[in-house]
Amino acid sequence: MDSVQDVECYVPESNEFQELLQSLPFERGAMCNPIHLYKGIWYRAHSLEAAMAFQRHFQARDTDIILATAPKSGTTWLKSLVFAVTHRSQYPVTDQNHPLLTTNPHGVVPFLELIYRNNKNPDLTSTPPPRIYSTHVPYTMLPESVQTSKCQIIYLCRNPKDIFVSMWHFGNMLLKDIPSSQPITIEESFERFCKGITMFGPCWEQALEYWKKSIEKPEEILFLKYEDLKANINSQLKRIAKHLGCPFSSEEENEGVIEDIANLCSFKHLSNLEVNKTGKLFFFQVVENNVFFSKGEVGDWINILTPSMVEKLDQVVEHKLNGSGLTLN
């Protein structure tokens, strides 16, 4: 196993975190990036330090909305849908000046891990309600104020086979811009993914945790499946709006507002906007907006994974979810 010093160039801001980092199990992840195991979940060093700062300092409001996902589970789509639903009075969906026409969804709904990476104790008090944030962290890493407040959480999960395929494509698009990146075969990447050794993984552990909490607190946590969004976006948008306390009126339904939101936030529409074809964002590196729009299809794994790969991952996930009532297929 490589040492942390050999592969992790990130310099923590505190000696305390540096000492913690040195004590954690370390591996190369499914895309060969250096990740550390903390309380059963794998993190990049900068993401873990930011997540811990978020957990320590964030003060939730009852009007807050937290969008939680595992990476490559439809995060970009969920952000656009929730922003459009909650701001439809301020920004009518057919408005030619709608923010989603000129700003990538990650720009209107920021990642808490990025906010707290740039500033370990930011002042978020001036942001008007509803404040909408997103995160990849598990439920147990959410701040106590989130868990005990009445803020709304929406969790979106996806079939792990499609998560892996989307991650594989996304990772390769990013790695091509890093000259020092180390190549990894899809077979090796898949083996690591099956072991859960991937950023914020294992994804099935995270999904199961939010699933159980959504059963305990259905009034605060809405559990969605990517596949259900694809199958019937209108009914899922109704669920989202109702959960967030802004249900669609009969008049809105008759005027086609739900369909307009679905069309505004569709993969085809968003991916063809100029901002998402040529714009860039800074995550842990400069990222072109177009990498957030891959195929977005359900079942694309069938074109990439071999039958033996499918059988192996299905067995892993079924074993982990056995008896829970949750399925991820």
Disulfide bonds with the S-S distance in Angstrom:
none
